[in-house]
Each structure stands twice: as structure tokens, then as C-alpha cells.
Amino acid sequence: MKTALFLAFTFLFFGSSVASDGPEPVLDISGQELRTGVDYYVLPVVRGRGGGLTLDSANNETLCPLFVVQEQLEVSTGLPLHFSPVNVEQGVIRESTDLNVIFNVFTICIQSNVWSLVYDESLQKYVVAISGVVGNPGRETLNNWFKIEKFDDDYKLVFCPAVCNICRPVCGNLGVFIDNGVRRLVLTDDPLKVVFRRA
């Protein structure tokens, strides 16, 4: 009996510590774990500085290609999106793990709705666009992988993929850069603090 109790205690003690070694799940504003295949709005924590994330051409001359931007108005939730982790069998989105970000919307542009980091020559900055592919982790898809990391009591979006062992990607936070009145999502030292609300 003592042996059984000792084994049960050992399992509870060490089993729980092993389980907690993995990345924590990302939580939405209601305290629920973010799930794969579920749509969310990405909303800013700081009030009065724009709304949720959406798409814009960021160019007055053409409608395409599309880039990820922040809504001008705080009351605008932006477009719904979902996350696809590098481990497709994982049903929960976890902190600091590689994932694809996909807007759930139809556009007139002939490009995917998967986030991708690209370099904008005119801005001399890395910006978030759409045109990426889902899955297939490796060197060819390096620019399509992002992470959600804890930031104080909330979260931030990060680009620093670990899907390629021999690659040395540029790493940084995703934040807002205002370009001719458009609040573009770019790689920056000043992260946009966000929360997630189920769509």
C-alpha cells in the first residue's frame, strides 16, 4: 500500500512538473485556450491607437498586393484569422511556437491569405504581407512562420522562425509603422501589445 501511494505521489509530482515544462497555451480575452481552426480577432491592448488587424493595399495606385495593417478606428475589429501550428496535430496554440497566420476572408487579389514577411524597398523595412503557404516547414517557407509570445499580462506577435536549423533569419517584434496614414504591421523594436477575441 505504501509503495502504491509513493508511486502515485511521485507520478503526480513529477508528471505535473513535466507537463508544465512545455510552452504555455495562449489564452483569449475570456481565458480560453486558442485553438486551431477557430477564428479570432487580433485586437490592440492600448486604447485610442487603432483597432484590429485587417488588409490594405498600402498603395493608392493598385489594389494588389495586400499587406497586413491595423484598422484606423478603435471600434473596428478587423478581419477574422486563425492559426496553424508547425505541429498540425496540436489542437492548442502555444506561446513561442512557430505557426502560420491565415486571414479567413475572400479577396480579389490572386494570392493566398497566409501571412508572410517581405522586405519593402520603399520603406526600407520588413513588412507583413499575405502570399505565404501553410505548412511545409523549412528554408523555402521561412518567411511564413510567426510566434505569439507573452508580453507583460498580454501578448505580442513575433517573427523569429525556428523551422530551419541552418537558417539565420532576421528576428523581431511586430509593431505598427504609420506610412501615409496607413498603420502597417512591420518588424520593429516596439511591439504591438495584443489580445485575442473569438470571432
C-alpha positions in Angstrom: 0.0 0.0 0.0 2.8 2.4 0.9 4.5 1.6 -2.4 1.4 2.3 -4.4 0.9 5.7 -2.5 4.5 6.6 -3.1 4.3 5.8 -6.8 1.0 7.8 -7.1 2.6 10.8 -5.3 5.7 10.5 -7.5 3.6 10.5 -10.7 1.6 13.4 -9.6 4.6 15.4 -8.5 6.9 14.7 -11.4 4.2 14.2 -14.0 2.8 17.7 -13.3 6.2 19.2 -13.5 7.0 17.5 -16.8 3.6 18.7 -18.2 4.4 22.3 -17.2 7.8 22.2 -19.0 6.1 22.7 -22.4 5.1 26.1 -23.7 2.0 27.6 -22.1 -1.2 27.8 -24.1 -2.2 31.2 -25.5 -5.4 32.4 -23.9 -8.1 34.6 -25.4 -9.7 37.5 -23.5 -12.2 35.1 -21.9 -9.5 32.9 -20.6 -10.0 30.1 -23.1 -7.1 28.4 -24.9 -6.6 29.4 -28.5 -7.5 26.5 -30.8 -6.5 25.6 -34.3 -9.3 26.0 -36.9 -11.0 28.7 -34.8 -11.3 32.3 -36.0 -10.1 35.2 -33.8 -9.7 38.9 -33.9 -6.3 40.3 -33.0 -7.0 43.5 -31.0 -4.7 46.1 -29.5 -4.5 46.4 -25.7 -3.7 50.1 -25.7 -6.8 52.2 -26.3 -7.0 55.0 -28.8 -4.3 53.7 -31.1 -6.2 51.9 -33.8 -8.3 48.8 -34.0 -7.9 45.2 -35.1 -5.8 43.8 -37.9 -7.0 43.8 -41.5 -5.8 44.0 -45.1 -4.9 47.0 -47.3 -3.1 47.6 -50.5 -1.0 50.3 -48.8 -0.8 51.8 -52.3 -3.3 54.3 -53.8 -2.4 53.2 -57.3 -3.2 49.5 -57.2 -5.5 47.2 -55.2 -2.9 44.3 -55.0 -0.8 43.1 -53.4 -2.3 43.2 -50.0 -0.5 43.9 -46.7 -1.4 43.4 -43.0 -2.4 46.7 -41.4 -4.2 48.0 -38.3 -7.6 49.5 -38.6 -7.7 53.2 -38.1 -10.6 53.2 -35.7 -10.5 51.6 -32.3 -14.1 50.3 -32.7 -13.1 48.3 -35.8 -12.3 44.7 -35.0 -10.5 44.0 -38.3 -10.8 40.6 -40.1 -11.0 37.2 -38.5 -8.0 34.9 -38.8 -6.8 31.6 -37.5 -3.6 29.9 -36.6 -2.0 26.7 -37.9 0.9 25.5 -35.7 4.0 23.8 -37.1 2.8 20.6 -35.3 -0.5 20.2 -37.1 -1.7 17.6 -34.7 -1.5 20.1 -31.9 -5.0 21.4 -31.3 -3.9 24.2 -28.9 -1.9 27.3 -29.9 1.1 27.6 -27.5 3.4 30.5 -26.7 6.7 30.9 -28.6 5.9 28.1 -31.1 6.1 28.5 -34.9 2.7 29.0 -36.6 1.1 30.2 -39.8 -1.4 33.1 -39.6 -4.3 33.0 -42.1 -7.0 35.6 -42.7 -10.4 34.0 -43.2 -11.6 36.3 -46.0 -12.0 36.3 -49.8 -10.1 39.0 -51.7 -9.9 40.0 -55.4 -6.2 39.5 -55.3 -4.7 36.3 -56.7 -2.7 35.5 -53.6 -3.1 33.4 -50.5 -4.3 34.9 -47.2 -1.3 33.4 -45.3 1.0 36.0 -43.6 4.5 36.4 -44.9 7.3 38.7 -44.0 8.7 40.6 -47.0 11.1 43.5 -47.5 9.7 46.8 -48.7 12.3 48.7 -50.6 10.4 52.0 -50.5 10.1 51.9 -46.7 13.4 50.1 -46.1 11.5 47.9 -43.6 10.3 44.3 -43.3 6.5 44.4 -43.6 3.9 41.7 -43.1 2.1 40.8 -46.4 -0.1 37.9 -47.5 1.0 35.4 -50.1 2.6 32.7 -47.9 1.9 29.0 -47.8 0.6 26.8 -45.0 2.9 24.2 -43.5 5.9 22.6 -45.2 8.4 24.0 -42.5 11.8 24.6 -43.8 14.1 27.1 -45.6 11.6 27.7 -48.5 8.8 28.7 -46.2 10.9 30.6 -43.6 9.1 33.9 -44.1 5.7 32.4 -43.3 6.2 31.4 -39.7 5.4 33.7 -36.8 5.0 33.3 -33.0 2.8 34.6 -30.2 4.8 35.5 -27.1 3.8 36.6 -23.6 4.2 40.4 -23.2 3.5 41.6 -19.6 0.0 40.3 -18.9 -0.9 40.2 -22.6 0.8 39.1 -25.9 2.9 40.3 -28.8 3.4 38.9 -32.3 7.0 37.9 -33.2 8.9 36.9 -36.3 11.8 34.5 -35.4 11.1 31.2 -37.0 12.9 28.0 -35.8 11.7 25.8 -38.7 15.1 25.7 -40.4 18.2 24.6 -38.4 20.7 26.1 -40.8 18.9 29.4 -41.4 19.7 32.6 -39.6 16.5 34.7 -40.0 16.1 38.3 -39.0 14.2 38.3 -35.8 12.0 40.9 -34.2 8.6 42.0 -32.8 5.7 43.0 -35.0 4.5 46.6 -34.4 2.9 49.5 -36.2 4.6 51.9 -38.6 2.4 54.7 -40.0 3.0 55.1 -43.7 1.0 57.9 -45.3 -1.7 57.4 -42.7 -1.8 53.6 -43.1 -0.9 51.7 -39.9 1.3 49.0 -41.4 2.4 45.9 -39.5 6.2 45.8 -39.6 9.2 44.3 -37.9 10.2 46.7 -35.2 11.7 47.0 -31.7 8.4 48.5 -30.4 5.9 45.6 -30.3 2.1 46.0 -30.7 0.6 44.6 -27.5 -2.4 42.5 -28.4 -5.2 40.2 -27.1 -7.3 37.7 -29.0 -11.1 37.6 -29.1 -13.0 34.7 -30.6 -14.8 35.8 -33.8 
